[in-house]
Amino acid sequence: MKRKVELVVISDVHLGTYGAHAKELLYYLQSIKPGTLILNGDIIDIWQFRKRYFPKPHLQVIKKILSLAAKGTRVYYITGNHDEKLRKFSPMKLGNISVIDKLTLNLDGRRAWIFHGDVFDASIQHTKWIAKLGGWGYDFLILLNRFINWWLVKMGRPKYSLSKKIKNSVKKAVSFITDFEETAAQLAIENSFDYVLCGHIHQPQMRTVEHKGGRTLYLNSGDWIENLTALEYNQGQWTMMEYEAQDLPEIAPAEDMANIEVDPKAVLASITAFAK
């Protein structure tokens, strides 16, 4: 039986890259029945899109999202930096799917402010080519890490995250994450938001931030490259869903998506057009 969830937030899936855990995301989406699904940026990686690499599980994630929308789930696609090409079309609404750049919601009398977060990243705003180069390097690092972890598992040893090790050992990276969270929280407090939800930095987080002007709950949904996390909201409470802590069955995608037609060639052609 599918688990009912009032609201689900995911971000930084990066479909179309080697690092995306599309199959795991599909299993998670198959296990829930969300009233609202918020895709908080970088769902499709238009920056690093390769026409020769868009495997079946990546396409099935798109198909599953369309299936949820067709069955009544309200879907908000918030644009991020890796899918920024969509910003020239926002705001746009197609049935239950809305493409927007930011979102505010009233959740049980509390105000939530939701956006991807790349607006805080100076490297993206002013030197985009460096950010894109970094994205390609990150994708390679994740691919190398998967190979290393395959050997570690074979030898009965725990998995290891190269990118987390690098981030934790580089003071500037740690400082950037802290500054990012503090900036988002401060702006939320100044604008009287009870919650501020971001993605972008691939760092799942839930923490209350207090400043002189008030307090807010800062939330980051993490990513589906390394952490495999999502935010869930039910009955006034936020929780962080960690995929590896779940015991999810591998449900055959065809079970509830048979009536949703998606042409793989049309999808690839559309993404290729955006990527130019």
C-alpha positions as CSV (number, residue, x, y, z in Angstrom):
1,M,0.0,0.0,0.0
2,K,1.3,3.4,-0.9
3,R,2.0,5.8,1.9
4,K,0.0,9.1,1.9
5,V,2.1,12.2,2.3
6,E,0.7,15.8,2.3
7,L,3.7,17.4,0.7
8,V,7.0,16.1,-0.7
9,V,10.1,18.1,-1.7
10,I,12.9,16.7,-3.8
11,S,15.8,18.5,-5.6
12,D,19.0,18.0,-7.4
13,V,18.2,14.8,-9.2
14,H,20.3,15.7,-12.2
15,L,18.6,13.3,-14.7
16,G,20.9,12.9,-17.7
17,T,24.1,12.5,-15.7
18,Y,26.0,9.4,-14.6
19,G,25.6,10.3,-10.9
20,A,21.8,10.4,-10.8
21,H,20.2,7.6,-8.8
22,A,17.0,7.6,-10.9
23,K,16.1,4.0,-10.1
24,E,16.1,4.6,-6.4
25,L,14.1,7.8,-6.8
26,L,11.6,5.9,-8.9
27,Y,11.2,3.3,-6.1
28,Y,10.6,6.1,-3.6
29,L,8.0,7.8,-5.8
30,Q,6.3,4.5,-6.3
31,S,6.0,4.0,-2.6
32,I,4.1,7.3,-1.8
33,K,0.9,9.1,-2.7
34,P,1.7,12.8,-2.3
35,G,-0.9,15.5,-2.3
36,T,1.7,18.0,-3.5
37,L,5.1,17.3,-5.1
38,I,7.7,20.1,-5.3
39,L,10.6,19.6,-7.6
40,N,13.0,22.2,-6.3
41,G,15.4,22.6,-9.1
42,D,18.1,20.7,-11.1
43,I,15.8,17.8,-11.8
44,I,16.9,17.5,-15.4
45,D,20.5,18.5,-15.9
46,I,20.4,20.5,-19.1
47,W,23.9,21.9,-18.5
48,Q,25.6,18.5,-18.7
49,F,23.0,16.8,-21.0
50,R,24.4,14.1,-23.3
51,K,22.1,12.8,-26.0
52,R,23.9,9.4,-25.8
53,Y,23.1,9.1,-22.1
54,F,19.5,9.2,-20.9
55,P,18.8,5.6,-19.7
56,K,15.4,4.1,-19.2
57,P,15.2,4.7,-15.4
58,H,15.7,8.5,-16.0
59,L,12.9,8.5,-18.5
60,Q,10.7,6.5,-16.1
61,V,11.2,9.1,-13.4
62,I,9.7,11.7,-15.8
63,K,6.9,9.3,-16.7
64,K,6.2,8.7,-13.0
65,I,5.9,12.4,-12.2
66,L,3.5,12.8,-15.1
67,S,1.5,9.9,-13.8
68,L,1.3,11.5,-10.3
69,A,0.0,14.7,-11.9
70,A,-2.5,12.8,-14.0
71,K,-3.9,11.2,-10.8
72,G,-4.4,14.5,-8.9
73,T,-1.0,15.3,-7.4
74,R,-0.2,19.0,-7.6
75,V,3.3,19.3,-9.1
76,Y,5.4,22.4,-8.9
77,Y,8.6,22.4,-10.9
78,I,10.9,25.2,-9.5
79,T,13.7,26.0,-11.8
80,G,17.3,25.7,-10.7
81,N,20.7,26.6,-12.3
82,H,21.1,23.3,-14.2
83,D,17.7,23.6,-15.7
84,E,17.7,27.4,-15.9
85,K,16.7,27.2,-19.6
86,L,13.1,26.6,-18.3
87,R,13.1,30.0,-16.7
88,K,12.2,31.7,-20.0
89,F,8.9,29.8,-19.9
90,S,8.0,30.4,-16.3
91,P,5.5,30.9,-14.9
92,M,3.7,28.3,-16.9
93,K,0.9,25.8,-16.1
94,L,0.0,22.6,-17.8
95,G,-2.8,20.8,-16.0
96,N,-1.6,19.9,-12.5
97,I,2.0,20.9,-13.3
98,S,3.3,24.4,-12.8
99,V,6.8,25.6,-13.9
100,I,7.9,28.5,-11.7
101,D,11.0,30.2,-10.3
102,K,9.9,30.4,-6.6
103,L,7.0,29.4,-4.5
104,T,5.2,30.5,-1.3
105,L,2.7,28.3,0.4
106,N,0.5,28.5,3.5
107,L,0.9,25.3,5.5
108,D,-1.5,25.0,8.4
109,G,-1.2,28.8,9.0
110,R,2.5,29.0,8.6
111,R,4.3,30.6,5.6
112,A,6.8,28.6,3.5
113,W,9.2,30.2,1.1
114,I,10.6,27.7,-1.5
115,F,13.3,28.3,-4.1
116,H,16.3,26.5,-5.5
117,G,19.1,28.7,-4.0
118,D,21.5,29.3,-6.9
119,V,20.7,33.0,-6.5
120,F,23.2,33.0,-3.6
121,D,26.0,31.5,-5.6
122,A,28.3,34.1,-7.1
123,S,30.3,31.6,-9.1
124,I,27.1,30.8,-11.1
125,Q,25.9,34.4,-11.5
126,H,29.2,35.8,-12.7
127,T,31.4,33.0,-14.1
128,K,29.0,30.4,-15.4
129,W,31.6,28.5,-17.4
130,I,33.6,27.8,-14.3
131,A,30.4,26.4,-12.6
132,K,29.7,24.2,-15.6
133,L,33.3,22.9,-15.6
134,G,32.9,22.1,-11.9
135,G,29.7,20.3,-12.6
136,W,31.5,18.0,-15.2
137,G,34.3,17.4,-12.7
138,Y,31.7,16.5,-10.0
139,D,30.0,14.1,-12.3
140,F,33.3,12.3,-13.0
141,L,34.1,12.2,-9.3
142,I,30.7,10.6,-8.6
143,L,31.3,8.0,-11.4
144,L,34.8,7.2,-10.0
145,N,33.3,7.0,-6.5
146,R,30.7,4.4,-7.6
147,F,33.5,2.2,-9.0
148,I,35.4,2.5,-5.7
149,N,32.4,1.7,-3.7
150,W,31.6,-1.4,-5.8
151,W,35.0,-2.8,-4.9
152,L,34.6,-1.8,-1.2
153,V,31.2,-3.6,-1.0
154,K,32.8,-6.7,-2.7
155,M,35.5,-6.7,0.0
156,G,32.9,-6.3,2.7
157,R,33.9,-2.8,3.7
158,P,31.6,0.3,4.1
159,K,31.0,2.7,1.3
160,Y,33.1,5.9,1.1
161,S,32.1,9.4,-0.3
162,L,35.0,11.1,-2.0
163,S,33.0,14.4,-2.5
164,K,32.0,14.6,1.1
165,K,35.5,14.0,2.2
166,I,36.7,16.8,-0.1
167,K,33.9,19.2,1.1
168,N,34.6,18.5,4.7
169,S,38.4,19.0,4.3
170,V,38.1,22.2,2.4
171,K,37.3,25.1,4.7
172,K,35.9,27.3,1.9
173,A,33.3,24.6,1.1
174,V,32.3,24.3,4.7
175,S,32.1,28.1,5.0
176,F,30.0,28.4,1.8
177,I,27.4,25.9,3.1
178,T,27.2,27.7,6.4
179,D,26.9,31.1,4.7
180,F,24.3,29.8,2.3
181,E,22.1,28.5,5.1
182,E,22.5,31.7,7.2
183,T,21.7,34.0,4.3
184,A,18.6,32.0,3.3
185,A,17.4,32.0,6.9
186,Q,18.1,35.7,7.5
187,L,16.1,36.7,4.4
188,A,13.2,34.4,5.5
189,I,13.1,36.0,8.9
190,E,13.2,39.5,7.5
191,N,10.2,38.6,5.3
192,S,8.3,36.8,8.1
193,F,8.5,33.3,6.7
194,D,8.2,30.4,9.1
195,Y,10.0,28.0,6.7
196,V,12.6,28.4,4.0
197,L,13.2,25.5,1.7
198,C,16.2,25.3,-0.6
199,G,18.2,22.8,-2.7
200,H,21.4,23.5,-4.7
201,I,24.1,22.7,-2.2
202,H,23.3,18.9,-2.0
203,Q,23.3,19.2,1.8
204,P,20.2,17.8,3.5
205,Q,19.4,19.9,6.6
206,M,16.6,20.7,9.0
207,R,17.5,23.3,11.7
208,T,15.9,26.3,13.4
209,V,17.8,29.6,12.9
210,E,17.3,32.5,15.3
211,H,18.3,36.0,14.7
212,K,17.5,39.3,16.4
213,G,14.4,39.7,14.1
214,G,12.9,36.3,14.8
215,R,13.3,32.7,13.9
216,T,12.7,30.3,11.0
217,L,13.1,26.7,10.1
218,Y,15.7,26.2,7.4
219,L,15.2,23.1,5.3
220,N,17.2,21.6,2.5
221,S,16.0,18.6,0.6
222,G,19.5,17.4,-0.2
223,D,20.0,15.5,-3.5
224,W,19.6,12.2,-5.4
225,I,23.3,11.9,-6.3
226,E,24.8,11.1,-2.9
227,N,22.4,11.5,-0.1
228,L,19.2,10.3,-1.7
229,T,16.9,12.4,0.5
230,A,13.6,14.2,0.4
231,L,11.6,16.4,2.7
232,E,8.1,15.3,3.8
233,Y,5.4,17.4,5.4
234,N,2.5,15.8,7.3
235,Q,0.1,17.2,10.0
236,G,2.3,20.3,10.7
237,Q,5.6,18.3,11.0
238,W,8.6,18.2,8.7
239,T,10.7,15.0,8.4
240,M,13.8,14.1,6.3
241,M,13.3,11.0,4.3
242,E,16.5,9.1,3.9
243,Y,16.3,6.4,1.1
244,E,18.9,4.1,2.6
245,A,16.9,4.0,5.9
246,Q,13.8,2.8,4.1
247,D,12.9,-0.8,3.2
248,L,11.3,0.0,-0.2
249,P,10.2,-2.8,-2.5
250,E,11.2,-2.6,-6.1
251,I,7.8,-2.0,-7.7
252,A,7.6,-2.6,-11.4
253,P,7.2,0.9,-13.0
254,A,4.6,-0.4,-15.5
255,E,2.1,-1.1,-12.7
256,D,0.7,2.4,-12.4
257,M,2.2,4.2,-15.5
258,A,0.8,2.1,-18.3
259,N,-1.5,4.8,-19.5
260,I,1.1,7.6,-19.6
261,E,2.7,7.8,-23.0
262,V,6.2,9.4,-23.2
263,D,8.1,9.4,-26.4
264,P,11.8,8.9,-25.6
265,K,12.9,10.6,-28.8
266,A,10.7,13.6,-28.2
267,V,12.1,14.0,-24.7
268,L,15.7,13.8,-25.9
269,A,15.0,16.2,-28.7
270,S,13.4,18.7,-26.3
271,I,16.3,18.6,-23.8
272,T,18.8,18.9,-26.7
273,A,17.0,22.0,-27.9
274,F,17.2,23.5,-24.4
275,A,20.9,22.6,-24.0
276,K,21.9,24.6,-27.1
